[in-house]
Amino acid sequence: MDAAEWKRWIDDLIATGAAETSTLDFKAKPPNLKEPEARKEFLQDIAAFANARGGRIVYGIKEAKGIASQEVAFQENPDTIAQQMLAAVASIEPRITGAQFIPIQRQSGYMLIAEIPQQFTGPFLATMGNEQWFKIRNGLTRANMTHEQIRSAFGARAQTIANLRSWRRARLDELNRHIAGGRMAKVPWGVLHVMPIAAFASPTALDLTNTYPTYSRYPDSRYNLDGRLFQLGNDTRARRMQVFRNGVVETSWPAASKFEGTREGTILSKRAAQETWTGLRNAAATLKHWGLGGPVAVSLALLNASNTELHYEIDHPTKSHHAFVDDEAVFSEEFVDSSDALENGTGTVAKPLMDTLWQVYGLDECTYIAADGTWKLSLEHSTMA
């Protein structure tokens, strides 16, 4: 939400006398994190929301018996407080993804909202010194997690990742069948998957009849059994983007070409970088459009790639070739906090994917992208397309 929407939301809480819930808590003022008891309570509150369904804490609203009764804006610098909170939350393990601490300006001062998205990688352990706590939001309070709740959280995390990997493997097998059967050209293909973790933790179904973003490089689109397919052209070599009903975004493209004297079946590394960059940007916009803002897993694969070589540039026009003999390469997932983080850090997400591609062909790393995610070459599709 933007500043105006947050203001209206807070105004409505106070005007209607909103009640605290399992996902909403009111506190009159932010904690002084230099005080041990205040820091302990803050860490336990955040971990408790993360171990439940996520939620919001509004600092600057006084409550009476769980009902918002009065605005009590504070005068301290809210940006400083937000930075201190972010630093404190970093001590919770495993890392909480997507937590935000949002300063809100009011007529009499400031308020601050702690927003904790629903998590899928718990249980979360709050630690301070030699003390540790597994806390969970239980109704309007926090409680110690039971042994059964802790075991269940560990099991849910493992099952979510297993579901994701099983889905991806089944999808790659399906694409291999499309290539073998001629529905896709019998050439090497690059396949990028951006997978919302939430899609594999609980049933998710997007309403794809709703409006959808437009992509200048995908002028054609149609519904299919999987969801909605965006495509450049109608032949078997067409670059395409599939939005699945569970929220997964898949980009696929012919990865090889005969180029400047190279043989047919040469993987063009610069094209792979361009397609990965643009695919990540399009996926981030798509997920945000449908409100899927939580953590995502990103994976890249090469299909039908046996006996291919990699064409790459270091100092133009120097080119080298290294052979790859396996039929496919499926890279490990990269996990990203949110679609916002994916959009704002496209280069840092693409870097390990491209490094792995180069390593498949016996090279140390992708020289197109610096360690900080900065692109070293001009990419034609470096913006949302």
N, C-alpha and C positions, 0 to 999 in steps of 0.2 A: 504494500500500500504506500501511496505517497503521503506527504505531510498533511495535506488537506483531508485525506481519508482517515488517517490516524486521529486527527483532531475531531472529526465527526464521530468516530468510534468511541473516543473517550467521552465526548459530550453526551452521547447516548447512554453510556454506562452510568454516568452520574445522574442524568435526568430521569432515567427509568428506575434508579435504585437497583442496578443489576446485582445478582447474587453470585458469590463465588461458586465455582464448580470444580470438578476433577481436573479441568484444563485451564482454570482461571483463578488467579490469586491476587489479592490486593494487599499492598503494604504502604504505610504512611510515608516512609522515607527509605532511600537506598542504604545499604549497610556500609559501615566504615570497615573496609576489609583489612585495615591494620589491627583491628581488635579481634583477638582469637575467637571469641564466641560468635561475633557477627560473621566472621569468615566461615566458621564451621556451619552455621545455619544456612548461609548462602550456598555453600557447596552442596549441602544435603538437599536443599530445595531444588537446585538445578538437576542433580542426579536423580531425584525422585520423579521429576517430570520426564526425564529421559528414559527412565525405567518403566514408565507407564505409557501414556499416549501422546506425550509432548504437552505443550501448553504455554500460557503467558503469565508473567508476573508483572503487574503494573505498580511501579513505585511512584507514589504521589497521590494515592487515594486512601483515605481512612475508611475502615469498614466497621460496622456495628452488627455483631452477630451474623457475620458473613455477607452483609449487604453493603454495597457502596453507599457511603453516607456523606462524604465531603472531599472536595479536592484540596490537597495540601501540597501545592507545588513547592519545590525546594530551590535554593539559590546557588548551590555549588555548581561547578562546571560539569555539565552532563557528559561531555566528550571524555573528560578525564576519568570519570566514574565508569563509563562504558569500556574504556581501554583497560582499566583495572579489573573489571569483571571478566573480560575476555582472557586476560592473563591468568586469572584465578581458575577459570573453567578448564584451561589447558592441563591442569593437574588431575582432572578426572580421567579415568581409564576404563575402556578404550576411549579414543577421542570422540567427543560429541560433534556431529557434523551439522553445519548450517545454523548454529546458535547465533542469534543477533541481539544486540543491546542498543535500542533505538531511542535517542534523545528526542523529546517532544517539547517544543516551546509553547508556554502558556502565558496568559496575560500577567500573572503574578510570579512567574518563574519558570521552572522546568519540571517535566515528568520524564520517566524513563521506563521503557517496556523491554523486558527480557522475553524473547521469543525462542522457544525450544521446539524444533520440529519433531514429529514422531521419528523415532530411531529404530534401526533394524539390526544393530550390531552389538547389543548389550549382552550381559548386564553391565551397568556402569558403576564403578567403584569410586566413591569420593574419599580422598586422602588428605590428611593434614598432620604433618609430623609423623608420630607413630600410630595415629588413630586412622581407622578405615571403616567405611560404612557402605553397605548396599541398602539404599533407601528407595521407596516407591511411593508415588502419590496414591493415596487411598481415600477416596471421597474428597473432603476438604482439608485433610491433613496428610502428613507424610508418616510412613511407618517403616520398620525394618522389613526387608524382604525375607520371606521364609526360605528354607532350604529348597523346597519344591519350586518356588518362583525363580530362584537363582538357576537351578538345573534346567527349568523350562526355558529361561532366557538364553542360556548357552545353546540348548538344542534348537531353538527357533533361529538363532543366528546361523548355525551350521546348515540348517535345512533351507534357509533363504538362499544362501550362496549355492547350495547343491541344486536347488530349483533353477537358478539362473544359468548355471553351467549346463544343466541338462537341456534346458530350452535352447540355448545357443548351439549345442552340439546337434540337436535334432534339426534346427534350422539350417546349419551348414550342410548336413547330410541331404536335406531337401534341395538346396542350391546345387549340390554336386549332381543330384539326379536331373535337375533342370539342364545342366551343362551337358551331361551324358546323353540326354534325350533330345537336345536341340532347341529347347525353349530359350536357352541362353547360348550365345556363341561359344564354340569350343575353343576358347582362348583363356589365358590366365585372367582371373578376376580378383580385384581387391574388394573386401567386404568389411565395412566398419559398422559396429553395433554400439549404440548408446542406450543403456538399459536402466530405467529407474528401478532402484532396489525395491521400492514399494510394490512394484508389479509382481514380484516373486515372493512377497511376504504375505499378501492377502489378495483376493480376487480384485482385479481392476479392469474396468471396461470404459473406454472413452466413447463419447457420443460424437462419432465422426461425421454425423450429418450437420453438426454445428459448423460455423465458419472456421476457416483454417488459413494459416499464413500463405501468402503467395511467394513463389520462388521464381526469379527471373530465368534461372537456368533449367527449370522444369515446367515448361508451358503446358504440358499435357498431364491430366490426372484422371483417375477413375477409381471406383470402388472395386475391391476384390474380396475373396473370402477372408483374407488376413486383415484387411482394414482399408487403407487408401494408398494407392500407388501413384507417385509423381515420377514422370518419365520424360527424358529428352529424346524424342523420336519413337518410332514403333518397331524398329528392327531388333534383332537378337543381340546386337552390340550396344543397345541403348543404355546410357547412364541412368540410374534410377534411384529413387528414395522411397522406401516402404515405411509407412507409419502403421504400426500394428495396434490392434484394439486394446492391448494391455499397456500401451504407452511406449514400447520399444521403437526406436528410430533406426532404420538400417539404410546405409548408403552403399551401393555397389557400382563398380565401374570396370571396364576392360582395362587391365593393368599393363598390358604388353603391346608392343608395336614394333614394326620394322622401322628403324630410325637411323638415318645418316650412315648407311653401310652396315648396320648391325643386322643380325639374323632375326627372322620372325621368332617371337617368343622372348624378346628382351623386355624386362621389367623397367619401366621408366620411373626412376626414383623421384624426379621432380614432380611428375604427374601425381604420384602417390602422395607426396607432401601437399600438393594443391588440393587433391580430393579429400584428404584427411582433414585439412584445415577447414575447408568449406563444409564438409560433412558435420564436423563438430559444431560449427557456428549455426548451421541450419537446425541441427538436433536441439541445441540449447534454446533457440527461438521457438521451436515446435513444443518442447516440454513446457516452457514458460507460458505459451499460448493456452495450453490446456491445464495450467495450474499444477503441473508436476514439478515442484521446486525442490524436492528432497535429494538425497544422495543418489548418484548414478555410477554404474560401472561401464567402462569403455573398453572395447576390444577390437582388434584388427586381425584379419585373416587373409591369406592368399590361397586361392583355390585353383586347381588344375594347373599347378605351377611346376610340374616336373621338367627338368632339363632346361630351366630358364636361366637367364643371366641378368645381372643388375647393371643398368646404365646409370652412371652418376657423373656429376660435375663437381670438381673442386675449384680449380681456377680455369674458367672457360678458355679454350675449348677442350681441356684435358678430359678424357673419358677412359674408364676402365671397366672390366667385366669379370665377374666371379660367378661360378656355376652353383646352382642349387638342384639337387636331384630328387627330393621328395615331392609327392604329389600335392601336398598342402602344408601350410604353416599356420597354426592357430596360436596367437600370442596371448599371454596372460592378461588379465583384466587390470586396468588402472581405475582406482576408485576416486571419485570426485565428490566434494561436499554437496554441491547443488548445481542446478542449471545455471544460476548466476555465476558461480565459480567456473563453470565450464566456459561460459561466454567470455568472462573477463580474463581467464587464464588459458586461452586456447593453445598458445604456444607451449606452455609448461605441460599440458596434457599430451599434446602431439609429440613432444620430444622423446619420451621413452618408447612410444609406439614406433616412431621412425628409427630410433636407435636399434630396436629389435629387428626391424626389417633389414637394416644394413648388416646386422650381425648374422642373420640367416645366410647372407651371402659372403660371410667371412671377413667383414669389415668391423672396425672398432665402434664407430658411432656415425650417426647422420651429421654431416658437416653443414647442413643447411640451417640448423637451429642451434643457437647457443644454449648453454646450460640454464640460463634464466628464461628461456622460451622466446628469445628474440630471433626473428627470421633474418638469416644472412643473405638470402636471395629474394628478389622481387617475385611475389607470387601473384599470378593473374587474378585468382579468385580469393584474395586475402580479406575480402569483406563479405558480409551476408549476401547471398545470391539466390 
